[in-house]
Every structure is written in C-alpha cells, then in structure tokens.
Amino acid sequence: MIYLDNSATTKPDPGVLTSFEQISSHYFANPSSIHPFGGEAEKLLNMAKKQAAELLKVKQEEVVFTSGGTEGNNMAIKGIALQHQQRGKHIITTEIEHPSVFEACKSLESLGFDITYLPVDQSGVVSALDVKAAIRKDTILISVMHVNNELGSIQPIKEIADLVATYPKIFFHVDDVQGLGKVPLPLSHSGINLCTMSGHKINGLKGTGILYVDNRTTLFPLFHGGEQERNLRSGTENVAGTVSMVKALRLIKEKEATRLANLYSVRDFLLNSLTEIPEVVINTPDNAAPHIVNFSVPGTKPEVMIHILAEKDIYISTKSACSSKQSDESKILVACGFPRDRAISALRVSLSYETTKEEIQQFIEVLKQAIHQFKKVME
C-alpha cells in the first residue's frame, strides 16, 4: 500500500499505540479520584502536561488537552465570543478556513455576531494588511489557520501576530492542525493567544489534541461539570489519550528537527514529476508547506481518479476529509480565483516523514495510467 492521504489522518506510530495500551491497562483509574490509584493517574496526567509544555515551549498551565482539532477550534472561537461579547461581537477570519472554524463562525452569526471573511490571493494567502484594515472597535477575535489543509499555503502568522500584539483587547487564534511538526510556529509570540493541535495528524490517535491558551486569555467553557482542565473542559480526562498525544508530539518534533529537509526533497520530487505530465496543472503555490501538494487534471472526475488509484492500492484524496463528501467543487480553490474546471478536478497528495521517492515514482506511473484510462473511456 502507498498511503498519500496524511493530511486526512496519519498512521499511528507503534510507540504511540504502546503508550496508549500500557496506560489503559495499568493506570485506568479516574485521575479525580482521591485514592492512591487515582493519584497515580493524576501524576501521569500532570507529567504529560509538563512534557507537552516543554515541547511547545509554553507554560504548563497553558496546555489544555482536547479531543482534537474540531473541538479545539470550537472551544477557542466560541469560548472567546461568549466570554467577551459584552465588549464586541466582531470576528475576523478568512474564506479558506477548515470547516470547524468556518462553521463555528457561521453558527455565531445566528447569535448576533458579525463575521468578516477575508479573501485570499491566488496562492491562498491572506494579506496582513487586509487583516489590519478589517479591525474595528468591536473586534474581539482574529482566527487564521497556519497551513491550509488543501493547498498547503502558509499564512503570514508572524505578521498578523505582530499586528495583534498592538491591540491588547483583540485575541488571535491559530489553527495549526496541518502545520504542527512540519512548519515551525513559535507560540512564545505575544500576539498568539490560542493555538489548536490534533493528535491524529502527527501519527497520534484520533480523539486526542491540544489547545494552547495563554495565561492572558479567558474563555467561556463549552462543557460544564467537574471543572477539569482549569475549568475550561469538564469531563473525566483521557489519561491514556493524553500520554499518547504527548508521545506523538515528541516524535513529530524530533522528525521536524532531523528530517524536514528530506520531506521537502520528496515533495520537490513529486512536484517535478507532476509538472512533466501534460494533463496536470499544479495548484499548490511556491513556498508552501512540505507535505501537501494539490493539483488538477481538468476534464477528469476526482472521485473516478481516486478509485482507479485505489485499485492499485494507492490512496490520495480530493480535499479536506471533513468536506470531501460535499460538492465536487473545492471552496478553497474557488476562493483563490481558480477557474471551475480546476476547482472541480482537484486532487490532493499529502506526505508523511515516512513517504519515499520510490513510492512517489510508483504513484506517478499509476497516475499517468489512470489519466490515460479515463480519457480512453470518455472518447
């Protein structure tokens, strides 16, 4: 099998699975229980939080464990909106956000919030100047993803954070689900208040994640009950999932430090190989993240191409897995100004640190055959 859909989810690392199994088997007590067995689970939880903070270079109390990217994004956006609505109801985001951000913002519109959806250029990048121009007296939150999940375009997070740092009453949330472990993002910047991370995108487990919430930020909790996670996320903590999340975080940070250049090399090999196919048009911009390549084969149907590739045990995708069953047209490519024939025929290849050039070469050969097969059927 050649798996090239790592932006949808990654294969769990064996060490991560081992950590989860061991904690689940031997430390299954409720960490809120006052008996010694519960105390052992609580110690593991605190140790995991300490390790996560060290890896992210933040304070321990700024780490909130979640069930993943969707919860983290909703928790950040709705939490800020509900907590600070007396001060203002204006939120700024972009037209190319993940559904968990875009739909969270849409839901707030029904509660009387005013959302500004900023456009992007053909590279899928928002302008920091446009962000500045959109700020109003009643703006309370700016939410911009770090790396786009379809195109791999990298947003000017530092420029926006520099801007937000001059507006002490505005919070800045970054969705770093796709960037974590591939495109470095220092959370120490004073302009970044919240940052979402997901375990299953970094060879961790589904149902695990982290929301960074800096000490200056207050949120209205979406869950109420046992006051876990600084009163921000009530519910019995998933100790095994938390430990496995931190294990995955440590492993991806090690790979980022030692194997990032090779990931870029594999990506460049893929791009160069795709450009040699006459029917292919590259959508991913220059200077994009090292693991996402989006391209179109105008005149073909993406789902047909995906099934042809799958017959050869090669797996890619069309767009975000969270929206792949909706209309064929990519909302992201439309926002970038691409013509309809490219927006409805886009395919996404997403790499991992384990992807090899040999696998890419096999994929390219099968892709050529798939294009030929499709054209022959349509003649």
Contacts in CASP RR format, 6 or more apart in sequence:
PFRMAT RR
TARGET T0000
AUTHOR 0000-0000-0000
METHOD contacts of the structure
MODEL  1
MIYLDNSATTKPDPGVLTSFEQISSHYFANPSSIHPFGGEAEKLLNMAKK
QAAELLKVKQEEVVFTSGGTEGNNMAIKGIALQHQQRGKHIITTEIEHPS
VFEACKSLESLGFDITYLPVDQSGVVSALDVKAAIRKDTILISVMHVNNE
LGSIQPIKEIADLVATYPKIFFHVDDVQGLGKVPLPLSHSGINLCTMSGH
KINGLKGTGILYVDNRTTLFPLFHGGEQERNLRSGTENVAGTVSMVKALR
LIKEKEATRLANLYSVRDFLLNSLTEIPEVVINTPDNAAPHIVNFSVPGT
KPEVMIHILAEKDIYISTKSACSSKQSDESKILVACGFPRDRAISALRVS
LSYETTKEEIQQFIEVLKQAIHQFKKVME
1 313 0 8 1.000
1 314 0 8 1.000
1 315 0 8 1.000
2 313 0 8 1.000
2 314 0 8 1.000
2 315 0 8 1.000
2 359 0 8 1.000
2 362 0 8 1.000
2 363 0 8 1.000
3 11 0 8 1.000
3 315 0 8 1.000
3 352 0 8 1.000
4 314 0 8 1.000
4 315 0 8 1.000
4 316 0 8 1.000
4 349 0 8 1.000
4 350 0 8 1.000
4 351 0 8 1.000
4 355 0 8 1.000
4 359 0 8 1.000
4 363 0 8 1.000
5 315 0 8 1.000
5 316 0 8 1.000
5 317 0 8 1.000
5 321 0 8 1.000
5 348 0 8 1.000
5 350 0 8 1.000
6 201 0 8 1.000
6 291 0 8 1.000
6 350 0 8 1.000
6 351 0 8 1.000
6 352 0 8 1.000
6 355 0 8 1.000
7 149 0 8 1.000
7 178 0 8 1.000
7 201 0 8 1.000
7 291 0 8 1.000
7 292 0 8 1.000
7 317 0 8 1.000
7 320 0 8 1.000
7 321 0 8 1.000
7 348 0 8 1.000
7 350 0 8 1.000
8 317 0 8 1.000
8 320 0 8 1.000
8 321 0 8 1.000
8 350 0 8 1.000
9 200 0 8 1.000
9 201 0 8 1.000
9 206 0 8 1.000
9 321 0 8 1.000
10 200 0 8 1.000
10 201 0 8 1.000
10 202 0 8 1.000
10 203 0 8 1.000
10 204 0 8 1.000
10 352 0 8 1.000
11 203 0 8 1.000
11 352 0 8 1.000
11 354 0 8 1.000
12 200 0 8 1.000
12 203 0 8 1.000
12 204 0 8 1.000
12 205 0 8 1.000
12 248 0 8 1.000
13 203 0 8 1.000
13 204 0 8 1.000
13 247 0 8 1.000
13 248 0 8 1.000
13 251 0 8 1.000
15 247 0 8 1.000
15 251 0 8 1.000
16 203 0 8 1.000
16 204 0 8 1.000
16 205 0 8 1.000
16 244 0 8 1.000
16 247 0 8 1.000
16 248 0 8 1.000
16 251 0 8 1.000
17 205 0 8 1.000
17 244 0 8 1.000
19 240 0 8 1.000
19 243 0 8 1.000
19 244 0 8 1.000
19 247 0 8 1.000
20 205 0 8 1.000
20 240 0 8 1.000
20 241 0 8 1.000
20 243 0 8 1.000
20 244 0 8 1.000
21 240 0 8 1.000
23 44 0 8 1.000
23 239 0 8 1.000
23 240 0 8 1.000
23 241 0 8 1.000
23 243 0 8 1.000
23 244 0 8 1.000
24 240 0 8 1.000
27 40 0 8 1.000
27 41 0 8 1.000
27 44 0 8 1.000
27 239 0 8 1.000
27 240 0 8 1.000
28 41 0 8 1.000
28 239 0 8 1.000
28 240 0 8 1.000
29 35 0 8 1.000
29 37 0 8 1.000
29 38 0 8 1.000
29 39 0 8 1.000
29 40 0 8 1.000
29 41 0 8 1.000
30 38 0 8 1.000
30 41 0 8 1.000
30 236 0 8 1.000
31 38 0 8 1.000
31 39 0 8 1.000
31 41 0 8 1.000
31 42 0 8 1.000
31 44 0 8 1.000
31 45 0 8 1.000
31 236 0 8 1.000
31 237 0 8 1.000
31 239 0 8 1.000
32 38 0 8 1.000
32 42 0 8 1.000
32 226 0 8 1.000
32 228 0 8 1.000
32 236 0 8 1.000
32 237 0 8 1.000
33 39 0 8 1.000
33 41 0 8 1.000
41 239 0 8 1.000
44 239 0 8 1.000
44 243 0 8 1.000
45 237 0 8 1.000
45 239 0 8 1.000
45 242 0 8 1.000
48 65 0 8 1.000
48 239 0 8 1.000
48 242 0 8 1.000
48 243 0 8 1.000
48 245 0 8 1.000
48 246 0 8 1.000
49 60 0 8 1.000
49 63 0 8 1.000
49 65 0 8 1.000
49 242 0 8 1.000
50 60 0 8 1.000
51 246 0 8 1.000
51 250 0 8 1.000
52 63 0 8 1.000
52 210 0 8 1.000
52 245 0 8 1.000
52 246 0 8 1.000
52 249 0 8 1.000
53 59 0 8 1.000
53 60 0 8 1.000
53 62 0 8 1.000
53 63 0 8 1.000
55 246 0 8 1.000
55 249 0 8 1.000
55 250 0 8 1.000
55 253 0 8 1.000
56 63 0 8 1.000
56 187 0 8 1.000
56 210 0 8 1.000
56 212 0 8 1.000
56 249 0 8 1.000
57 186 0 8 1.000
57 187 0 8 1.000
57 188 0 8 1.000
58 187 0 8 1.000
58 188 0 8 1.000
58 212 0 8 1.000
58 214 0 8 1.000
59 215 0 8 1.000
61 215 0 8 1.000
61 230 0 8 1.000
62 212 0 8 1.000
62 213 0 8 1.000
62 214 0 8 1.000
62 215 0 8 1.000
63 210 0 8 1.000
63 212 0 8 1.000
64 75 0 8 1.000
64 210 0 8 1.000
64 211 0 8 1.000
64 212 0 8 1.000
64 213 0 8 1.000
64 229 0 8 1.000
64 230 0 8 1.000
64 232 0 8 1.000
64 233 0 8 1.000
65 208 0 8 1.000
65 209 0 8 1.000
65 210 0 8 1.000
65 229 0 8 1.000
65 233 0 8 1.000
65 237 0 8 1.000
65 238 0 8 1.000
65 242 0 8 1.000
65 245 0 8 1.000
66 72 0 8 1.000
66 75 0 8 1.000
66 208 0 8 1.000
66 209 0 8 1.000
66 210 0 8 1.000
66 211 0 8 1.000
66 233 0 8 1.000
67 207 0 8 1.000
67 208 0 8 1.000
67 209 0 8 1.000
67 238 0 8 1.000
68 196 0 8 1.000
68 197 0 8 1.000
68 198 0 8 1.000
68 199 0 8 1.000
68 200 0 8 1.000
68 207 0 8 1.000
68 208 0 8 1.000
68 209 0 8 1.000
69 100 0 8 1.000
69 175 0 8 1.000
69 177 0 8 1.000
69 196 0 8 1.000
69 197 0 8 1.000
69 198 0 8 1.000
69 209 0 8 1.000
70 100 0 8 1.000
70 322 0 8 1.000
71 209 0 8 1.000
71 211 0 8 1.000
72 100 0 8 1.000
72 196 0 8 1.000
72 209 0 8 1.000
72 211 0 8 1.000
73 98 0 8 1.000
73 100 0 8 1.000
73 101 0 8 1.000
73 104 0 8 1.000
73 143 0 8 1.000
73 173 0 8 1.000
73 175 0 8 1.000
73 196 0 8 1.000
74 100 0 8 1.000
74 104 0 8 1.000
74 222 0 8 1.000
75 211 0 8 1.000
75 219 0 8 1.000
75 221 0 8 1.000
75 222 0 8 1.000
75 232 0 8 1.000
75 233 0 8 1.000
76 143 0 8 1.000
76 173 0 8 1.000
76 194 0 8 1.000
76 196 0 8 1.000
76 211 0 8 1.000
76 213 0 8 1.000
76 219 0 8 1.000
77 91 0 8 1.000
77 101 0 8 1.000
77 104 0 8 1.000
77 105 0 8 1.000
77 108 0 8 1.000
77 141 0 8 1.000
77 143 0 8 1.000
77 173 0 8 1.000
78 104 0 8 1.000
78 107 0 8 1.000
78 108 0 8 1.000
78 220 0 8 1.000
78 222 0 8 1.000
79 219 0 8 1.000
79 220 0 8 1.000
79 221 0 8 1.000
79 222 0 8 1.000
80 140 0 8 1.000
80 141 0 8 1.000
80 171 0 8 1.000
80 173 0 8 1.000
80 194 0 8 1.000
80 217 0 8 1.000
80 219 0 8 1.000
80 220 0 8 1.000
81 89 0 8 1.000
81 91 0 8 1.000
81 108 0 8 1.000
81 111 0 8 1.000
81 113 0 8 1.000
81 140 0 8 1.000
81 141 0 8 1.000
81 220 0 8 1.000
82 220 0 8 1.000
83 218 0 8 1.000
83 219 0 8 1.000
83 220 0 8 1.000
84 140 0 8 1.000
84 141 0 8 1.000
84 171 0 8 1.000
84 218 0 8 1.000
85 113 0 8 1.000
85 140 0 8 1.000
87 138 0 8 1.000
87 140 0 8 1.000
87 169 0 8 1.000
88 138 0 8 1.000
88 139 0 8 1.000
88 140 0 8 1.000
89 112 0 8 1.000
89 113 0 8 1.000
89 114 0 8 1.000
89 138 0 8 1.000
89 140 0 8 1.000
90 113 0 8 1.000
90 114 0 8 1.000
90 115 0 8 1.000
90 116 0 8 1.000
90 136 0 8 1.000
90 138 0 8 1.000
90 139 0 8 1.000
90 140 0 8 1.000
91 105 0 8 1.000
91 108 0 8 1.000
91 113 0 8 1.000
91 114 0 8 1.000
91 115 0 8 1.000
91 116 0 8 1.000
91 139 0 8 1.000
91 140 0 8 1.000
91 141 0 8 1.000
91 142 0 8 1.000
91 143 0 8 1.000
92 115 0 8 1.000
92 116 0 8 1.000
92 118 0 8 1.000
92 131 0 8 1.000
92 134 0 8 1.000
92 135 0 8 1.000
92 139 0 8 1.000
92 141 0 8 1.000
92 142 0 8 1.000
92 143 0 8 1.000
93 101 0 8 1.000
93 102 0 8 1.000
93 105 0 8 1.000
93 115 0 8 1.000
93 116 0 8 1.000
93 117 0 8 1.000
93 118 0 8 1.000
93 142 0 8 1.000
93 143 0 8 1.000
93 144 0 8 1.000
94 117 0 8 1.000
94 118 0 8 1.000
94 119 0 8 1.000
94 120 0 8 1.000
94 126 0 8 1.000
94 144 0 8 1.000
94 145 0 8 1.000
94 155 0 8 1.000
95 117 0 8 1.000
95 118 0 8 1.000
95 119 0 8 1.000
95 120 0 8 1.000
95 331 0 8 1.000
95 335 0 8 1.000
96 120 0 8 1.000
96 124 0 8 1.000
96 126 0 8 1.000
96 145 0 8 1.000
96 148 0 8 1.000
96 150 0 8 1.000
96 151 0 8 1.000
96 153 0 8 1.000
96 331 0 8 1.000
96 332 0 8 1.000
96 335 0 8 1.000
96 336 0 8 1.000
97 105 0 8 1.000
97 143 0 8 1.000
97 144 0 8 1.000
97 145 0 8 1.000
97 175 0 8 1.000
98 145 0 8 1.000
98 149 0 8 1.000
98 175 0 8 1.000
98 177 0 8 1.000
98 320 0 8 1.000
98 322 0 8 1.000
99 320 0 8 1.000
99 322 0 8 1.000
99 323 0 8 1.000
100 175 0 8 1.000
100 322 0 8 1.000
101 143 0 8 1.000
101 145 0 8 1.000
101 175 0 8 1.000
105 113 0 8 1.000
105 115 0 8 1.000
105 117 0 8 1.000
105 143 0 8 1.000
106 115 0 8 1.000
108 115 0 8 1.000
109 115 0 8 1.000
114 138 0 8 1.000
116 134 0 8 1.000
118 126 0 8 1.000
118 127 0 8 1.000
118 130 0 8 1.000
118 131 0 8 1.000
118 134 0 8 1.000
119 126 0 8 1.000
119 130 0 8 1.000
119 335 0 8 1.000
120 126 0 8 1.000
120 153 0 8 1.000
120 335 0 8 1.000
120 336 0 8 1.000
121 127 0 8 1.000
121 336 0 8 1.000
122 285 0 8 1.000
122 336 0 8 1.000
122 337 0 8 1.000
122 338 0 8 1.000
123 151 0 8 1.000
123 153 0 8 1.000
123 285 0 8 1.000
123 286 0 8 1.000
123 336 0 8 1.000
124 148 0 8 1.000
124 151 0 8 1.000
124 153 0 8 1.000
124 285 0 8 1.000
124 332 0 8 1.000
124 335 0 8 1.000
124 336 0 8 1.000
125 153 0 8 1.000
125 154 0 8 1.000
125 155 0 8 1.000
125 156 0 8 1.000
125 285 0 8 1.000
126 144 0 8 1.000
126 155 0 8 1.000
126 156 0 8 1.000
127 156 0 8 1.000
128 156 0 8 1.000
128 159 0 8 1.000
128 160 0 8 1.000
128 163 0 8 1.000
131 142 0 8 1.000
131 144 0 8 1.000
131 160 0 8 1.000
131 163 0 8 1.000
132 163 0 8 1.000
135 142 0 8 1.000
135 167 0 8 1.000
135 170 0 8 1.000
139 167 0 8 1.000
139 170 0 8 1.000
140 169 0 8 1.000
140 170 0 8 1.000
140 171 0 8 1.000
141 170 0 8 1.000
141 171 0 8 1.000
141 172 0 8 1.000
141 173 0 8 1.000
142 160 0 8 1.000
142 164 0 8 1.000
142 170 0 8 1.000
142 171 0 8 1.000
142 172 0 8 1.000
142 173 0 8 1.000
143 172 0 8 1.000
143 173 0 8 1.000
143 174 0 8 1.000
143 175 0 8 1.000
144 155 0 8 1.000
144 157 0 8 1.000
144 160 0 8 1.000
144 172 0 8 1.000
144 173 0 8 1.000
144 174 0 8 1.000
144 175 0 8 1.000
145 155 0 8 1.000
145 174 0 8 1.000
145 175 0 8 1.000
145 176 0 8 1.000
145 177 0 8 1.000
145 178 0 8 1.000
146 154 0 8 1.000
146 155 0 8 1.000
146 157 0 8 1.000
146 174 0 8 1.000
146 175 0 8 1.000
146 176 0 8 1.000
146 178 0 8 1.000
146 179 0 8 1.000
146 183 0 8 1.000
146 185 0 8 1.000
147 153 0 8 1.000
147 154 0 8 1.000
147 155 0 8 1.000
147 176 0 8 1.000
147 178 0 8 1.000
147 179 0 8 1.000
147 182 0 8 1.000
147 183 0 8 1.000
147 289 0 8 1.000
147 292 0 8 1.000
148 154 0 8 1.000
148 155 0 8 1.000
148 178 0 8 1.000
148 292 0 8 1.000
148 332 0 8 1.000
149 177 0 8 1.000
149 178 0 8 1.000
149 292 0 8 1.000
149 319 0 8 1.000
149 320 0 8 1.000
150 292 0 8 1.000
150 294 0 8 1.000
150 319 0 8 1.000
150 320 0 8 1.000
150 330 0 8 1.000
150 332 0 8 1.000
150 333 0 8 1.000
150 346 0 8 1.000
150 348 0 8 1.000
151 283 0 8 1.000
151 284 0 8 1.000
151 285 0 8 1.000
151 288 0 8 1.000
151 292 0 8 1.000
151 294 0 8 1.000
151 332 0 8 1.000
151 333 0 8 1.000
151 336 0 8 1.000
152 178 0 8 1.000
152 284 0 8 1.000
152 285 0 8 1.000
152 288 0 8 1.000
152 289 0 8 1.000
152 291 0 8 1.000
152 292 0 8 1.000
152 294 0 8 1.000
153 284 0 8 1.000
153 285 0 8 1.000
153 288 0 8 1.000
153 289 0 8 1.000
154 183 0 8 1.000
154 287 0 8 1.000
154 288 0 8 1.000
154 289 0 8 1.000
157 174 0 8 1.000
157 185 0 8 1.000
157 192 0 8 1.000
158 189 0 8 1.000
160 172 0 8 1.000
161 172 0 8 1.000
161 189 0 8 1.000
161 190 0 8 1.000
161 191 0 8 1.000
161 192 0 8 1.000
162 189 0 8 1.000
162 191 0 8 1.000
164 170 0 8 1.000
164 171 0 8 1.000
164 172 0 8 1.000
164 191 0 8 1.000
164 192 0 8 1.000
164 193 0 8 1.000
165 189 0 8 1.000
165 190 0 8 1.000
165 191 0 8 1.000
171 193 0 8 1.000
171 194 0 8 1.000
171 217 0 8 1.000
172 191 0 8 1.000
172 192 0 8 1.000
172 193 0 8 1.000
172 194 0 8 1.000
173 193 0 8 1.000
173 194 0 8 1.000
173 195 0 8 1.000
173 196 0 8 1.000
174 185 0 8 1.000
174 192 0 8 1.000
174 194 0 8 1.000
174 195 0 8 1.000
174 196 0 8 1.000
175 195 0 8 1.000
175 196 0 8 1.000
176 185 0 8 1.000
176 195 0 8 1.000
176 196 0 8 1.000
176 197 0 8 1.000
177 196 0 8 1.000
177 197 0 8 1.000
177 198 0 8 1.000
177 201 0 8 1.000
178 201 0 8 1.000
178 289 0 8 1.000
178 292 0 8 1.000
179 185 0 8 1.000
179 289 0 8 1.000
180 197 0 8 1.000
180 198 0 8 1.000
180 201 0 8 1.000
180 202 0 8 1.000
180 249 0 8 1.000
180 252 0 8 1.000
181 202 0 8 1.000
181 252 0 8 1.000
181 253 0 8 1.000
181 255 0 8 1.000
181 256 0 8 1.000
182 256 0 8 1.000
182 260 0 8 1.000
182 263 0 8 1.000
182 289 0 8 1.000
182 290 0 8 1.000
182 291 0 8 1.000
183 289 0 8 1.000
183 290 0 8 1.000
184 256 0 8 1.000
185 195 0 8 1.000
187 195 0 8 1.000
187 212 0 8 1.000
192 212 0 8 1.000
192 214 0 8 1.000
193 213 0 8 1.000
193 214 0 8 1.000
193 216 0 8 1.000
193 217 0 8 1.000
194 211 0 8 1.000
194 212 0 8 1.000
194 213 0 8 1.000
194 214 0 8 1.000
194 217 0 8 1.000
195 211 0 8 1.000
195 212 0 8 1.000
196 210 0 8 1.000
196 211 0 8 1.000
196 212 0 8 1.000
197 209 0 8 1.000
197 210 0 8 1.000
197 211 0 8 1.000
197 212 0 8 1.000
197 249 0 8 1.000
198 208 0 8 1.000
198 209 0 8 1.000
199 205 0 8 1.000
199 206 0 8 1.000
199 207 0 8 1.000
199 208 0 8 1.000
199 209 0 8 1.000
199 210 0 8 1.000
199 245 0 8 1.000
199 248 0 8 1.000
199 249 0 8 1.000
200 206 0 8 1.000
200 207 0 8 1.000
200 208 0 8 1.000
202 248 0 8 1.000
202 249 0 8 1.000
202 251 0 8 1.000
202 252 0 8 1.000
203 248 0 8 1.000
203 251 0 8 1.000
203 252 0 8 1.000
203 352 0 8 1.000
204 244 0 8 1.000
204 245 0 8 1.000
204 247 0 8 1.000
204 248 0 8 1.000
205 241 0 8 1.000
205 244 0 8 1.000
205 245 0 8 1.000
205 248 0 8 1.000
207 238 0 8 1.000
207 241 0 8 1.000
208 238 0 8 1.000
208 241 0 8 1.000
208 242 0 8 1.000
208 244 0 8 1.000
208 245 0 8 1.000
208 248 0 8 1.000
209 245 0 8 1.000
210 245 0 8 1.000
210 249 0 8 1.000
213 219 0 8 1.000
213 230 0 8 1.000
213 232 0 8 1.000
219 232 0 8 1.000
221 231 0 8 1.000
221 232 0 8 1.000
221 233 0 8 1.000
221 234 0 8 1.000
222 233 0 8 1.000
223 233 0 8 1.000
223 234 0 8 1.000
223 235 0 8 1.000
224 234 0 8 1.000
225 234 0 8 1.000
225 235 0 8 1.000
226 234 0 8 1.000
226 235 0 8 1.000
227 234 0 8 1.000
228 234 0 8 1.000
228 235 0 8 1.000
228 236 0 8 1.000
228 237 0 8 1.000
229 237 0 8 1.000
255 353 0 8 1.000
259 353 0 8 1.000
260 290 0 8 1.000
262 353 0 8 1.000
263 290 0 8 1.000
263 291 0 8 1.000
263 351 0 8 1.000
263 353 0 8 1.000
263 355 0 8 1.000
264 290 0 8 1.000
265 357 0 8 1.000
266 351 0 8 1.000
266 355 0 8 1.000
266 356 0 8 1.000
266 357 0 8 1.000
266 360 0 8 1.000
267 290 0 8 1.000
267 291 0 8 1.000
267 293 0 8 1.000
267 351 0 8 1.000
269 357 0 8 1.000
269 360 0 8 1.000
270 293 0 8 1.000
270 349 0 8 1.000
270 351 0 8 1.000
270 360 0 8 1.000
270 363 0 8 1.000
270 364 0 8 1.000
271 282 0 8 1.000
271 284 0 8 1.000
271 293 0 8 1.000
273 360 0 8 1.000
273 361 0 8 1.000
273 364 0 8 1.000
274 280 0 8 1.000
274 282 0 8 1.000
274 293 0 8 1.000
274 295 0 8 1.000
274 364 0 8 1.000
275 282 0 8 1.000
277 364 0 8 1.000
277 367 0 8 1.000
277 368 0 8 1.000
277 371 0 8 1.000
279 297 0 8 1.000
279 298 0 8 1.000
279 300 0 8 1.000
279 371 0 8 1.000
279 375 0 8 1.000
280 295 0 8 1.000
280 296 0 8 1.000
280 297 0 8 1.000
280 371 0 8 1.000
281 295 0 8 1.000
281 296 0 8 1.000
281 297 0 8 1.000
281 298 0 8 1.000
281 342 0 8 1.000
282 293 0 8 1.000
282 294 0 8 1.000
282 295 0 8 1.000
283 294 0 8 1.000
283 295 0 8 1.000
283 296 0 8 1.000
283 333 0 8 1.000
283 336 0 8 1.000
283 338 0 8 1.000
283 342 0 8 1.000
283 346 0 8 1.000
284 292 0 8 1.000
284 293 0 8 1.000
284 294 0 8 1.000
284 295 0 8 1.000
290 351 0 8 1.000
291 350 0 8 1.000
291 351 0 8 1.000
291 352 0 8 1.000
292 348 0 8 1.000
292 349 0 8 1.000
292 350 0 8 1.000
292 351 0 8 1.000
293 348 0 8 1.000
293 349 0 8 1.000
293 350 0 8 1.000
293 351 0 8 1.000
294 333 0 8 1.000
294 346 0 8 1.000
294 347 0 8 1.000
294 348 0 8 1.000
294 349 0 8 1.000
295 346 0 8 1.000
295 347 0 8 1.000
295 349 0 8 1.000
296 333 0 8 1.000
296 338 0 8 1.000
296 341 0 8 1.000
296 342 0 8 1.000
296 343 0 8 1.000
296 345 0 8 1.000
296 346 0 8 1.000
296 347 0 8 1.000
297 305 0 8 1.000
297 345 0 8 1.000
297 347 0 8 1.000
297 371 0 8 1.000
298 341 0 8 1.000
298 342 0 8 1.000
298 345 0 8 1.000
299 341 0 8 1.000
299 345 0 8 1.000
300 345 0 8 1.000
300 371 0 8 1.000
300 374 0 8 1.000
300 375 0 8 1.000
301 328 0 8 1.000
301 345 0 8 1.000
301 374 0 8 1.000
302 318 0 8 1.000
302 328 0 8 1.000
302 344 0 8 1.000
302 345 0 8 1.000
302 346 0 8 1.000
302 347 0 8 1.000
303 318 0 8 1.000
303 328 0 8 1.000
304 374 0 8 1.000
305 347 0 8 1.000
305 367 0 8 1.000
305 370 0 8 1.000
305 371 0 8 1.000
305 374 0 8 1.000
306 315 0 8 1.000
306 316 0 8 1.000
306 317 0 8 1.000
306 318 0 8 1.000
306 347 0 8 1.000
308 369 0 8 1.000
308 370 0 8 1.000
308 373 0 8 1.000
308 374 0 8 1.000
309 315 0 8 1.000
309 316 0 8 1.000
309 363 0 8 1.000
309 366 0 8 1.000
309 367 0 8 1.000
309 370 0 8 1.000
312 366 0 8 1.000
314 362 0 8 1.000
314 363 0 8 1.000
314 366 0 8 1.000
316 347 0 8 1.000
316 348 0 8 1.000
316 349 0 8 1.000
316 350 0 8 1.000
316 363 0 8 1.000
317 324 0 8 1.000
317 347 0 8 1.000
317 348 0 8 1.000
317 350 0 8 1.000
318 324 0 8 1.000
318 328 0 8 1.000
318 330 0 8 1.000
318 346 0 8 1.000
318 347 0 8 1.000
318 348 0 8 1.000
319 330 0 8 1.000
319 332 0 8 1.000
319 346 0 8 1.000
319 348 0 8 1.000
323 331 0 8 1.000
328 344 0 8 1.000
329 340 0 8 1.000
329 343 0 8 1.000
329 344 0 8 1.000
330 343 0 8 1.000
330 344 0 8 1.000
330 346 0 8 1.000
333 342 0 8 1.000
333 343 0 8 1.000
333 346 0 8 1.000
334 340 0 8 1.000
334 343 0 8 1.000
349 363 0 8 1.000
END
